[in-house]
């Protein structure tokens, strides 16, 4: 071993997995940002009117209504994953909400 192994760095599996996920998120960055913007828009209403409008569309599509929506913490990719899963489930509702 070079230098008696003193300068050998071994990355742990979790760190390698995190790097891979971050690279993947960079590829889908624009889409993730669009989802974040929509969730912020719906959740930031001072009155519950935006959530009610979203829920009305969800009911018409036979989906569960929501009290609030998952907004991720950008440096915690597992929360981004949860946000994306919810966005996929409510994809048609989000499209119809954005049009109205």
Secondary structure, DSSP 8 states (H G I E B T S, - for coil): -GGGGTT-----HHHHHHHHHHHHHHHTHHHHHHHHHHHHHHHT-SSTHHHHHHHHHHHHTT----SS-----TT-HHHHHHHHHHHHHTHHHHHHHHH-
